[in-house]
């Protein structure tokens, strides 16, 4: 019954997407974006390739070569409320060499914004988030990994993509899940809000003076505990994907 409920609400959020947004209102949103959208050329793979490690399954959705380089679109689960990202990768073209440098281009995310809401964010299609108040949803993120300086002719070459690590480390203030942290801490300190600030602590956040808790040691400690947790996540792979053109 719980699984049925989760699937129902997921379908509502992804299929309808005309529920009130988080923040300012937006116009009606049509069908959700296909994960292979914005990739003009035909994918090298017809079905997603899955790899499981550390109890997490990552999917390779689309592979193509363009003027930008070799592009892999991948979907990975978000284990919890923190802002996870792919932090270490390696690409091997057998017989040609390997590289650990890639540009990451964000595509889509369904995430837990606070204690009450899950939000879908698809900036390539609509800058407005769409949010739904539910007990639980399966969250995820889709990114494009773009490798430059790859040989043009890869016909017959064996290609191995390794996602080595997911992390929440080294996040600056703009990348912190401030809405979630505010929501949790405000249970004990009603009205507490956070804002990004230059200088100060490593990630540059502070409690807003207007909230009345800027000098409250207990509130400061509660916020710092969650900020520390939000920037200390690491899950090791490797998640390995082997293919050829």
N, C-alpha and C positions, 0 to 999 in steps of 0.2 A: 504493500500500500504506500509506503514511504517513497519507493522508487517511482511508482506511478505518479505520485504528486509532484516529484521533482521534474519528471519528464514533461508533465502538463504545464508547469510554470515556465520551464525552459522554452517550450513551444510557444507559449504566450509571448514571452519576451523577444525571442528571435523572429517569430512569424508576424506578429502584429506591429510591434515597435511604434505604437502611437499613444503609449501611456505617458503620463506627465514626466518630463525630463527632470534631471537633477540640475537645479539652477534655473536659468531662464527657459521659457517655453520655445518650442520649435515647431515648424510646420510638420504635416504628416510625412511619415517616412515609408517608402514603398518596401519591396522585398529586401531582406538582408543581403549583404554582399556575399557572393560566392568566394571562398578562399582562394580560388585561382583567378579572381578578377584582377585587372590592371597588369596582367602578364599576357602580352599580345601574341606571343608565339606558342606553338603547341608544346605541351609538357613531354618530357622524355618518359614519364611514367603514366600509366593509365589509372592506377589505383594507389591510394596512400600506402607508404611503407612504414611499418611500425617497429619500434625498438623499445624494449623494457629493461630498466635498470633501477635499482633502489626503489622498487615498487611504483615507479612512475613510467608511463608509456608516452613517448614522444612520436609524433607522426610527421613524416615527410610528405607534403601534399602536392608539391609541384616543383619541377626542375626544368630550367630553360637556360639557354645561352643567348645573351644579347650584347649590344654595344657596351653596356655597363660591366659585363663580365658574366660569370657563371652564377645563376641565382637559384637558391634553394628556399622554398617557402615551407616553414615548419610550424607545427602547432604543439605546444607543451602545456601541461596542466599547471595551475597555480595551486601549490599545496595548502596555502593558507592566505590570510589577509595581507601579507606583505607583498611588496612590489618585486617580484622575481624577474630575472632576466638571464639570458644565455651569456655566461661570462668567459668561457673558454671553449675554443673549437679548433679543429684541425681538418684540413682538406688534403687528401693525397691523390694525385693523378699518377697511377703506377707507371713507372718508366720515365716520368717527367719531373717528379719532385713533390714537395709538400709545402703548405703555407698555413700559418695560424692567424693571418690577418684578413679580416672581412668587415665590410660595412653592414651594420644591422639597421634595417628599415622596419619600423613598427607598422603593423597592418590592422590588427583587431584584438580586442580584449573584452572578456566577460569576467568581472571581478567583484569582490565584496567591498563596497564603498564604506559601509559602516555597519553597525549592529542590526539594522533593519533592512538595508537595501543592497541589492545586487544590480550592477550597471553594465550595459553593453556600450562600448566605445569603438566607433569605426570612422576615424578621422578622414580616411581617403574617400569616404562617401558622405558623411554628415558629421560636422564638428560637435553636434549636440549629443550628449549621452542619453540613453534611454534606461530608466531604472524601474525596478519592480521590488515591492516589499514581500519577501518570502523567507521561510525558515532556513532553507539550504538549497544551493545550486552547485553544479559542477563547473568550476571556473577554469578559464584557459586564456592563453595569449597566442597570437599568430604573428610571426616575424618573417621577414625576408632576409636571408644571409647572402650578401653579394661579394663574390671573390673576383678581384680584378687581376690583370696580368696572367691570365690563363691562356694556354695555347688555343688558337682558333679551331683547329681540327682535332676534335676529341673522339672521332669515330673509332669504335672498337676499343677505346681505352677504358680500363677499369678505374672507377672513381670511388673513393671511400670518404664519406663525411663522418666525422666523429664530433659529437657534442660532448665535451668533457666535463662540463660543470654548469650548474644553475646556482645563482647567488642573489643575495639582496645587499651585499656589501658595497661600500664606496658610493652610496647614494647621497646626492646633495639634497638640499631642502626641497627643491621643486619636485623631486622624485619620491619624497616620503609620503606615506599614506596618512596625511594629516587629518583628513576627514574621519578616518577610522579612529585614530588616536584621540581626537577631540571627543568623539562620541563615547568612547570607553571611559575616559577620564571625567567627562562631565556628569557621569552617573554619581560621582562623589563631589564634584565641584561644578554645579550647574552654571551654564553660561560661559565656561572656559573656552577660549578660542586660541588658536596658534597662528603664527605668521612667520614668514621667512625674513631673516635679517642678515645683513652683512657683518662679518666679524663674529666675535663670540665663540661659541662652541663649533666643533668640526663641521657639523651639517648646517649651521646657520639658522636655527629656529629660535623662537622665543614665545612666551605666553603674552598675549596681548594685554597691554596696560588697561584697556577699556573693560576687560573682563573682570578685573578686580583681584586676580590671582597671580599677578606677575611676581609678587614678592612672597608668596605663600610657599614655605619650604616643602610642605607635604604635596602640594600640587606640582611643584617643580620636580620632586622626586618621582612622582607617578608618571609624569610625562617622560622624563629621562629614561625610566625603566622601559617604557614601550618603544621609545626611539632607539635605544640600544638593541632591543629585540628585533626591531624592524630592519636593522642594518647588520645583523650578524648571522644571516641564514646562508647555508651552503650545502648543496647536494651534489655528490660526485657521481659521474657516469662510469664508463663511457656509454653513450647511446650511439650505435654504429649503423650506418646506412651504406650499403654497397650497391652500385649500379653501373651501367654503361650505356652509351648513346646508341 
